[in-house]
């Protein structure tokens, strides 16, 4: 092990450890008193050896190890190094994983960079100085390095832009208006990426009244950014992100303990922007259009009211049953316009859409739904590989009329039963009415985009949910 680093991090599995002989006796004693359990992932033991801080992490059963176990183990190493106010570590953890070198590298970089993230923009200098980031990690590897290095490069790009999405979502709404997201989007214009922006006047000419109705209460004008990445030939794939830069709920005002977090309602748009940046950096050979549909949902004398009826871009009329069901309204116009303009073969929308999704799945997985099972299975596989997980909700025939209107084509709230049953699914049903020919799936990230507890390699608050999911899916990892 490289003794030049501040901390030495050893792995231990059910098959043992390759730590220095001088540590073996101490490790055996720690196992005997159950300070560390070799066949259980996540237990750890810290000590000193030859004047160095040492962390030993149990990886559990080697045959059960996945890429996410590597992310988690390296996250633990980063956290220990930071907690002990050290700047670097060396580790043998990679040698325990029988994955391809590409996957080992990718997961290692993700674990290191995601866990090293800190949002310190608004902290004073004293508090910023307390947030000591890791400066260096030395990874021992006995195999051929070329594929490992390629994986590390890919993982670094993915993780750094996931952290970029976190920055956007963590930013307070006072400095993250639709125009600010427009400015961020324009920064990537050039090369294989072109950026088109629809302003309020464009939306009025196009008849995007579902979107404009949501925007009516704000003095910050709405924006729709279309990020055209031409990486290959053939038909487009479209990724569409909800970008409500602050969601008060409108006249159906959100209550205290919920409204405070509503700067995060643009997490879908942030994920789309970050994903396009990644695809460009990786040189993915596909044509992808990323759509960011952005506005506030506020209360004022001009704001949309319950009972109003609007005509969407595709001509369908919508009665506003609840002004807090606004995400589906802006996405309705975005989906219909994207399909009409780019004729994508596949469309996936990403949105912090429903509180019902949090009730159904908590904070561990996003919901995915739609009628194309092949697409759903692709997203499930990408979520499992990236650990940016999704879980399929049913989309039965019996759900498909739940959003039908009585005095309009549709209502933005369910009109059957008591109106709140299967809320995530009925939200998806509403969106499906604005997709005609494309293979389509809806991903509800309401529970995964912003969390209140740390994990091994994620911090509380913004998570960058959806970025790794979309990247692994589009890049074919």
C-alpha positions as CSV (number, residue, x, y, z in Angstrom):
1,X,0.0,0.0,0.0
2,X,1.3,3.5,-0.9
3,X,2.5,5.0,2.4
4,X,2.6,8.5,1.0
5,X,-1.1,9.0,1.5
6,X,-2.7,10.3,4.7
7,X,-5.1,7.3,5.2
8,X,-4.8,3.6,4.2
9,X,-8.1,2.0,3.3
10,X,-8.3,-1.8,3.2
11,X,-11.1,-4.0,2.1
12,X,-12.2,-7.2,3.8
13,X,-14.6,-9.8,2.5
14,X,-15.9,-13.2,3.6
15,X,-12.7,-14.5,2.0
16,X,-10.4,-12.3,4.1
17,X,-8.2,-9.2,3.7
18,X,-4.9,-8.4,2.2
19,X,-3.9,-5.9,4.8
20,X,-0.3,-5.7,6.0
21,X,0.7,-8.6,8.2
22,X,1.2,-6.2,11.1
23,X,-2.5,-5.5,11.1
24,X,-3.7,-9.1,10.9
25,X,-3.7,-9.7,14.6
26,X,-5.6,-6.5,15.4
27,X,-8.1,-7.3,12.7
28,X,-8.7,-10.8,14.1
29,X,-9.3,-9.3,17.5
30,X,-11.7,-6.7,16.0
31,X,-13.7,-9.5,14.3
32,X,-13.8,-11.5,17.6
33,X,-15.4,-8.6,19.5
34,X,-17.6,-8.0,16.4
35,X,-16.3,-4.5,15.8
36,X,-16.2,-5.6,12.1
37,X,-18.2,-8.4,10.4
38,X,-16.4,-9.8,7.3
39,X,-19.5,-11.3,5.7
40,X,-21.7,-8.2,6.2
41,X,-21.3,-5.2,3.9
42,X,-20.7,-1.8,5.5
43,X,-19.2,-2.5,8.9
44,X,-15.8,-0.9,9.4
45,X,-12.9,-0.6,11.8
46,X,-10.4,2.2,12.2
47,X,-7.0,2.2,13.8
48,X,-3.5,3.4,13.3
49,X,-0.5,1.6,11.8
50,X,3.0,2.9,11.5
51,X,1.7,6.4,12.3
52,X,-1.0,6.2,9.6
53,X,-4.7,6.3,10.0
54,X,-6.2,3.0,8.8
55,X,-9.8,2.2,7.8
56,X,-10.9,-1.4,7.2
57,X,-14.2,-1.7,5.4
58,X,-16.1,-5.0,5.3
59,X,-17.5,-5.8,1.8
60,X,-19.5,-8.8,2.8
61,X,-19.7,-11.8,0.4
62,X,-17.6,-11.3,-2.7
63,X,-19.9,-13.3,-5.0
64,X,-22.7,-10.7,-4.1
65,X,-20.7,-7.6,-4.8
66,X,-22.1,-5.1,-7.4
67,X,-20.9,-1.8,-8.8
68,X,-23.0,0.0,-6.2
69,X,-21.1,-1.7,-3.4
70,X,-17.9,-0.2,-4.8
71,X,-19.5,3.3,-5.0
72,X,-20.7,2.9,-1.4
73,X,-17.3,1.6,-0.1
74,X,-15.4,4.4,-1.7
75,X,-18.0,6.8,-0.3
76,X,-17.2,5.5,3.1
77,X,-13.5,6.0,2.6
78,X,-14.1,9.6,1.4
79,X,-16.2,10.4,4.5
80,X,-13.7,8.9,6.9
81,X,-10.9,10.8,5.3
82,X,-12.9,14.0,5.5
83,X,-14.0,13.4,9.1
84,X,-10.4,12.9,10.2
85,X,-9.5,16.1,8.4
86,X,-7.1,14.3,6.0
87,X,-6.7,15.1,2.3
88,X,-5.8,11.8,0.7
89,X,-6.1,8.0,0.9
90,X,-4.8,4.9,-0.8
91,X,-7.0,1.8,-1.1
92,X,-7.0,-1.8,-2.4
93,X,-10.9,-1.9,-2.6
94,X,-11.0,-2.3,-6.4
95,X,-9.3,-5.7,-6.2
96,X,-12.3,-7.3,-4.5
97,X,-14.7,-6.7,-7.4
98,X,-15.1,-9.2,-10.3
99,X,-16.6,-6.6,-12.7
100,X,-15.2,-5.5,-16.0
101,X,-12.4,-3.0,-15.7
102,X,-14.7,-0.4,-17.5
103,X,-17.4,-0.9,-14.9
104,X,-14.9,-0.9,-12.0
105,X,-13.5,2.4,-13.2
106,X,-16.8,4.0,-13.8
107,X,-18.3,3.1,-10.5
108,X,-15.1,4.0,-8.6
109,X,-15.0,7.5,-10.1
110,X,-18.7,8.0,-9.4
111,X,-18.3,6.9,-5.8
112,X,-15.3,9.2,-5.2
113,X,-16.7,12.3,-6.9
114,X,-20.3,12.0,-5.8
115,X,-19.3,11.5,-2.2
116,X,-16.9,14.4,-2.3
117,X,-19.6,16.9,-3.3
118,X,-20.3,19.9,-1.0
119,X,-22.6,22.8,-1.6
120,X,-20.8,25.7,0.1
121,X,-21.7,28.7,-2.0
122,X,-23.6,30.5,0.7
123,X,-21.4,29.6,3.7
124,X,-19.1,32.1,5.3
125,X,-15.4,31.5,5.1
126,X,-15.1,29.9,8.5
127,X,-17.8,27.3,7.7
128,X,-16.4,26.8,4.2
129,X,-13.0,26.0,5.8
130,X,-14.7,23.2,7.8
131,X,-15.8,21.5,4.6
132,X,-12.5,19.8,3.7
133,X,-12.7,18.1,0.3
134,X,-10.7,15.0,-0.6
135,X,-7.7,16.0,-2.8
136,X,-6.4,12.7,-3.9
137,X,-7.3,9.0,-3.9
138,X,-4.8,6.3,-5.0
139,X,-6.5,3.2,-6.3
140,X,-4.5,0.0,-6.4
141,X,-5.3,-2.2,-9.4
142,X,-3.5,-5.3,-10.6
143,X,-5.1,-5.7,-14.0
144,X,-4.5,-4.0,-17.4
145,X,-5.0,-0.3,-16.8
146,X,-6.4,0.9,-20.2
147,X,-10.0,-0.1,-19.7
148,X,-9.9,0.9,-16.1
149,X,-8.7,4.3,-17.0
150,X,-11.4,4.7,-19.6
151,X,-14.0,3.7,-17.1
152,X,-12.6,6.3,-14.6
153,X,-12.8,9.0,-17.3
154,X,-16.4,8.1,-18.1
155,X,-17.4,7.9,-14.4
156,X,-15.7,11.2,-13.7
157,X,-17.8,13.0,-16.4
158,X,-21.0,11.4,-15.2
159,X,-20.4,12.2,-11.6
160,X,-19.2,15.8,-12.1
161,X,-22.3,16.7,-14.2
162,X,-24.5,14.9,-11.7
163,X,-23.0,17.3,-9.1
164,X,-23.6,20.1,-11.5
165,X,-27.3,19.2,-11.5
166,X,-27.2,19.2,-7.7
167,X,-25.8,22.7,-7.7
168,X,-28.7,23.9,-9.9
169,X,-31.3,22.3,-7.6
170,X,-29.7,23.4,-4.4
171,X,-29.6,27.0,-5.7
172,X,-32.4,29.2,-4.0
173,X,-35.3,30.2,-6.2
174,X,-34.4,33.9,-5.9
175,X,-31.3,33.2,-8.1
176,X,-32.7,30.4,-10.2
177,X,-35.3,31.8,-12.5
178,X,-36.3,30.4,-15.9
179,X,-33.9,33.0,-17.4
180,X,-31.1,31.6,-15.3
181,X,-31.7,28.1,-16.6
182,X,-31.8,29.6,-20.1
183,X,-28.3,31.1,-19.5
184,X,-27.0,27.8,-18.2
185,X,-28.4,26.0,-21.2
186,X,-26.8,28.5,-23.7
187,X,-23.4,27.8,-22.3
188,X,-23.3,24.4,-24.0
189,X,-24.2,25.7,-27.4
190,X,-21.5,24.8,-29.9
191,X,-20.0,21.7,-31.5
192,X,-22.7,19.0,-31.7
193,X,-25.1,20.9,-29.5
194,X,-27.4,23.7,-30.6
195,X,-29.8,25.5,-28.3
196,X,-33.2,27.0,-29.3
197,X,-35.2,29.0,-26.8
198,X,-39.0,29.6,-26.9
199,X,-40.0,32.8,-25.1
200,X,-43.4,33.8,-23.9
201,X,-44.3,35.4,-27.2
202,X,-43.4,32.2,-29.0
203,X,-45.5,30.2,-26.7
204,X,-48.5,32.6,-27.3
205,X,-48.1,32.2,-31.1
206,X,-47.9,28.4,-30.7
207,X,-51.0,28.2,-28.5
208,X,-49.1,26.7,-25.5
209,X,-51.9,27.8,-23.1
210,X,-51.4,25.0,-20.6
211,X,-47.9,26.2,-20.0
212,X,-48.9,29.9,-20.1
213,X,-51.7,29.3,-17.6
214,X,-49.2,28.1,-15.0
215,X,-46.8,31.0,-15.8
216,X,-49.6,33.6,-15.5
217,X,-49.0,34.3,-11.8
218,X,-45.3,35.1,-12.1
219,X,-43.5,38.2,-13.3
220,X,-40.6,36.0,-14.3
221,X,-41.3,35.0,-17.9
222,X,-41.4,31.3,-18.9
223,X,-38.8,29.7,-21.1
224,X,-38.5,26.5,-23.0
225,X,-35.0,25.4,-24.0
226,X,-34.5,22.8,-26.7
227,X,-31.0,21.3,-26.6
228,X,-30.4,19.6,-29.9
229,X,-27.5,17.1,-29.6
230,X,-26.5,15.6,-33.0
231,X,-24.3,12.8,-32.1
232,X,-25.3,10.3,-34.8
233,X,-27.7,9.5,-37.5
234,X,-31.3,8.3,-37.4
235,X,-34.3,9.5,-35.5
236,X,-34.2,11.5,-32.3
237,X,-34.6,10.4,-28.8
238,X,-36.2,13.1,-26.6
239,X,-35.7,13.7,-22.9
240,X,-38.1,16.3,-21.4
241,X,-37.7,17.8,-18.0
242,X,-40.1,19.7,-15.8
243,X,-38.5,23.0,-14.6
244,X,-40.8,24.7,-12.1
245,X,-38.3,27.1,-10.6
246,X,-40.6,27.7,-7.6
247,X,-43.9,26.0,-7.0
248,X,-46.1,27.7,-4.5
249,X,-49.0,25.5,-5.5
250,X,-50.8,28.5,-6.9
251,X,-54.2,29.2,-5.4
252,X,-54.2,25.6,-4.1
253,X,-51.3,26.8,-1.9
254,X,-48.9,24.3,-0.5
255,X,-48.8,24.0,3.3
256,X,-45.9,24.8,5.6
257,X,-43.4,21.9,5.8
258,X,-43.9,21.3,2.0
259,X,-43.6,24.7,0.4
260,X,-40.1,25.3,1.8
261,X,-38.5,22.7,-0.5
262,X,-40.2,23.9,-3.7
263,X,-37.1,25.5,-5.2
264,X,-36.4,21.8,-6.1
265,X,-39.3,21.5,-8.5
266,X,-37.0,22.1,-11.5
267,X,-34.9,19.0,-10.8
268,X,-36.2,17.3,-14.0
269,X,-35.0,20.2,-16.2
270,X,-31.6,20.2,-14.4
271,X,-31.2,16.5,-15.0
272,X,-31.9,17.0,-18.7
273,X,-29.4,19.8,-19.0
274,X,-26.7,17.7,-17.2
275,X,-27.4,14.7,-19.3
276,X,-27.0,16.5,-22.6
277,X,-23.6,17.8,-21.2
278,X,-22.6,14.3,-20.5
279,X,-23.6,12.9,-23.8
280,X,-21.6,15.6,-25.6
281,X,-18.6,15.0,-23.4
282,X,-18.7,11.2,-23.9
283,X,-19.4,11.6,-27.6
284,X,-22.5,9.3,-27.5
285,X,-23.5,8.4,-31.1
286,X,-27.1,9.3,-30.9
287,X,-29.4,12.2,-31.8
288,X,-31.0,13.5,-28.6
289,X,-33.1,16.5,-28.0
290,X,-33.3,17.7,-24.4
291,X,-36.2,19.8,-23.5
292,X,-36.3,22.1,-20.4
293,X,-39.7,23.6,-19.8
294,X,-39.4,26.3,-17.1
295,X,-41.6,28.7,-15.2
296,X,-42.7,29.6,-11.7
297,X,-46.1,28.6,-10.3
298,X,-47.1,31.5,-8.1
299,X,-50.1,33.4,-6.7
300,X,-51.1,36.9,-7.9
301,X,-54.1,38.7,-9.4
302,X,-53.2,37.3,-12.8
303,X,-52.7,33.7,-11.6
304,X,-54.6,30.8,-13.0
305,X,-57.6,29.8,-10.8
306,X,-59.3,26.5,-10.1
307,X,-62.1,26.0,-12.6
308,X,-60.3,27.8,-15.5
309,X,-60.2,26.0,-18.8
310,X,-57.2,26.2,-21.1
311,X,-56.5,24.9,-24.6
312,X,-53.2,23.1,-24.9
313,X,-50.8,23.1,-27.9
314,X,-52.3,20.0,-29.3
315,X,-55.8,21.5,-29.2
316,X,-57.1,19.6,-26.2
317,X,-59.0,21.5,-23.5
318,X,-58.1,21.1,-19.9
319,X,-60.1,22.2,-16.8
320,X,-57.9,23.2,-13.9
321,X,-59.1,21.1,-11.0
322,X,-56.1,22.0,-8.9
323,X,-53.5,24.7,-9.5
324,X,-50.9,22.6,-7.7
325,X,-51.1,19.9,-10.4
326,X,-49.1,22.3,-12.6
327,X,-46.2,20.0,-13.7
328,X,-48.4,18.0,-16.0
329,X,-49.7,21.1,-17.6
330,X,-46.3,22.5,-18.6
331,X,-45.1,19.0,-19.7
332,X,-48.3,18.5,-21.8
333,X,-47.3,21.4,-24.1
334,X,-43.7,20.4,-24.0
335,X,-44.3,16.8,-25.0
336,X,-46.8,17.7,-27.8
337,X,-44.5,20.4,-29.2
338,X,-41.4,18.1,-29.0
339,X,-43.1,15.3,-30.9
340,X,-44.6,17.6,-33.5
341,X,-41.2,19.4,-34.1
342,X,-38.6,16.6,-33.8
343,X,-40.6,13.5,-34.5
344,X,-38.7,11.4,-31.9
345,X,-38.8,7.7,-32.0
346,X,-38.7,7.6,-28.2
347,X,-39.6,10.2,-25.5
348,X,-38.9,10.0,-21.8
349,X,-40.1,12.8,-19.5
350,X,-38.6,13.4,-16.0
351,X,-40.5,15.3,-13.4
352,X,-40.9,15.9,-9.6
353,X,-44.6,15.4,-10.4
354,X,-46.5,13.9,-7.5
355,X,-46.4,13.6,-3.7
356,X,-48.2,10.3,-4.3
357,X,-45.0,8.9,-5.7
358,X,-43.3,9.6,-2.3
359,X,-46.1,7.8,-0.5
360,X,-45.8,4.8,-2.9
361,X,-42.0,4.5,-3.1
362,X,-40.5,6.7,-0.5
363,X,-37.1,8.1,-1.3
364,X,-35.4,4.9,-2.7
365,X,-36.7,4.8,-6.3
366,X,-38.4,6.9,-8.9
367,X,-41.6,5.7,-10.5
368,X,-41.6,4.7,-14.2
369,X,-44.7,4.1,-16.3
370,X,-46.0,3.9,-19.8
371,X,-47.3,1.5,-22.4
372,X,-44.1,0.4,-24.1
373,X,-42.7,-2.5,-22.1
374,X,-39.4,-2.7,-24.0
375,X,-38.6,0.9,-23.1
376,X,-39.7,0.4,-19.5
377,X,-37.4,-2.6,-19.2
378,X,-34.5,-0.6,-20.7
379,X,-35.0,2.1,-18.1
380,X,-35.3,-0.4,-15.3
381,X,-32.0,-2.0,-16.4
382,X,-30.3,1.4,-16.6
383,X,-31.6,2.3,-13.2
384,X,-30.3,-0.9,-11.6
385,X,-26.8,-0.5,-13.2
386,X,-26.5,3.2,-12.2
387,X,-28.3,2.7,-8.9
388,X,-30.4,5.7,-10.0
389,X,-33.3,3.3,-9.6
390,X,-36.8,3.3,-11.0
391,X,-39.7,1.0,-10.2
392,X,-42.5,0.3,-12.6
393,X,-46.1,1.3,-11.7
394,X,-49.0,-0.3,-13.6
395,X,-50.7,1.5,-16.4
396,X,-53.8,-0.7,-16.8
397,X,-56.6,0.0,-19.2
398,X,-58.8,0.8,-16.3
399,X,-56.7,3.9,-15.4
400,X,-56.9,5.4,-18.9
401,X,-60.1,7.4,-18.5
402,X,-59.4,8.7,-15.0
403,X,-58.4,12.2,-16.3
404,X,-61.3,12.7,-18.7
405,X,-63.1,16.0,-18.2
406,X,-66.8,16.7,-17.8
407,X,-67.0,20.1,-19.5
408,X,-63.6,19.8,-21.1
409,X,-61.5,17.1,-22.8
410,X,-59.4,16.6,-19.7
411,X,-59.1,17.7,-16.1
412,X,-55.7,18.1,-14.5
413,X,-57.1,16.1,-11.5
414,X,-58.7,12.7,-11.6
415,X,-62.4,12.9,-12.1
416,X,-63.3,9.3,-11.1
417,X,-63.6,8.0,-7.6
418,X,-62.5,10.4,-4.9
419,X,-59.9,11.9,-7.2
420,X,-56.7,11.1,-5.2
421,X,-56.4,7.4,-5.8
422,X,-53.3,6.2,-7.7
423,X,-52.1,9.8,-8.0
424,X,-48.8,9.1,-9.6
425,X,-50.4,6.8,-12.2
426,X,-53.2,9.2,-13.1
427,X,-50.6,12.0,-13.5
428,X,-48.8,9.8,-16.0
429,X,-52.1,9.0,-17.7
430,X,-52.7,12.7,-18.2
431,X,-49.3,13.1,-19.8
432,X,-49.9,10.2,-22.2
433,X,-52.7,12.2,-23.8
434,X,-50.1,14.5,-25.3
435,X,-48.0,11.8,-26.9
436,X,-49.2,10.5,-30.2
437,X,-46.8,8.2,-32.0
438,X,-43.5,8.1,-30.0
439,X,-42.6,5.3,-27.7
440,X,-42.9,7.1,-24.3
441,X,-42.3,6.7,-20.6
442,X,-42.8,9.0,-17.7
443,X,-40.4,9.0,-14.7
444,X,-41.6,10.6,-11.5
445,X,-38.6,11.7,-9.4
446,X,-40.6,13.4,-6.7
447,X,-39.1,11.2,-3.9
448,X,-35.6,10.8,-5.2
449,X,-34.6,14.3,-6.3
450,X,-34.2,15.8,-2.9
451,X,-33.6,13.9,0.3
452,X,-33.1,14.8,4.0
453,X,-30.6,12.1,5.0
454,X,-27.0,11.3,3.8
455,X,-26.1,8.0,2.2
456,X,-22.7,6.5,1.7
457,X,-22.0,8.6,-1.4
458,X,-24.8,11.1,-1.6
459,X,-25.4,14.1,0.6
460,X,-28.7,15.3,1.9
461,X,-30.7,17.7,-0.3
462,X,-30.3,17.6,-4.1
463,X,-29.2,14.3,-5.5
464,X,-29.0,14.8,-9.2
465,X,-31.7,12.1,-9.6
466,X,-32.3,11.1,-13.2
467,X,-28.9,12.1,-14.6
468,X,-27.2,8.7,-14.2
469,X,-30.4,6.9,-15.2
470,X,-30.7,8.8,-18.5
471,X,-27.0,8.6,-19.1
472,X,-26.7,4.8,-18.6
473,X,-29.7,4.3,-20.7
474,X,-28.7,6.6,-23.6
475,X,-25.0,5.5,-23.5
476,X,-25.9,1.8,-23.3
477,X,-23.8,1.1,-20.2
